Structure formats: structure tokens, C-alpha cells
């Protein structure tokens, strides 16, 4: 649990500027920058946080099951 919490906290602390200033949003076809979005930054960091928890989960789950 602490590993997951530390990973999530680390993501938001290191990427806080992206939340406050927004990240560049590009058109899907032309890949041209169409603006900046704080909402997209929060969504992206949330997705990264979920992946941090998911990658720590097997390390914490499987060793007790094996022993």
C-alpha cells in the first residue's frame, strides 16, 4: 500500500506544473497543437497513477501466495 501511495504522490508532485499550466492537446489527424488543457493533464496523471498502482500490485500479491 505504501509503495502504491508513494508512486501516486510522486507522479502528482513531479508533474504538478502540467496540472497547473495544462498540457498541449493535438489534433488526431494532423497532429497540430490546438491548445492547452488542464483537464487533459489531470486525466493523464490519473491514468499514470492507476498504472503505478497496477505495476506494484503483483510484487505485493504474488510472493505471499507462493510462500
C-alpha positions in Angstrom: 0.0 0.0 0.0 2.8 2.4 0.9 4.6 1.7 -2.4 1.4 2.5 -4.4 0.8 5.6 -2.4 4.3 6.8 -2.9 4.1 6.2 -6.6 0.9 8.2 -6.9 2.2 11.0 -4.8 5.4 11.1 -6.8 3.6 11.4 -10.0 1.5 14.4 -8.9 4.4 16.2 -7.2 6.7 15.8 -10.2 4.1 16.7 -12.7 2.2 19.5 -10.8 3.2 22.1 -13.4 1.4 20.2 -16.1 -1.8 20.3 -14.0 -1.5 24.0 -13.2 -0.5 25.1 -16.7 -2.1 22.3 -18.8 -0.7 20.1 -21.4 -0.7 20.5 -25.2 -3.6 19.0 -27.0 -3.1 17.9 -30.6 -5.5 17.2 -33.5 -5.7 13.4 -34.1 -5.3 13.7 -37.9 -2.9 16.5 -38.4 -1.0 16.3 -35.0 -1.1 20.1 -34.9 -1.3 21.6 -31.4 -4.8 23.1 -30.9 -4.4 24.3 -27.4 -3.6 23.5 -23.7 -5.8 21.7 -21.3 -5.7 21.3 -17.6 -8.4 18.7 -17.7 -6.4 16.6 -20.1 -3.4 16.9 -17.7 -5.5 15.6 -14.7 -6.8 12.8 -16.8 -3.3 11.8 -18.0 -1.9 11.9 -14.5 -4.8 9.8 -13.2 -4.1 7.2 -15.8 -0.4 7.2 -14.9 -1.3 6.8 -11.2 -3.5 3.8 -11.9 -0.6 2.2 -13.8 1.7 2.9 -10.9 -0.6 1.0 -8.6 -1.1 -1.8 -11.1 2.6 -2.3 -11.6 3.2 -2.5 -7.8 0.3 -4.9 -7.2 1.9 -8.2 -8.5 5.1 -7.6 -6.4 3.0 -7.2 -3.3 0.5 -10.0 -4.1 2.5 -13.0 -5.6 5.3 -13.5 -3.0 2.8 -14.2 -0.1 0.8 -16.5 -2.3 4.0 -18.5 -3.2 5.2 -18.8 0.3 
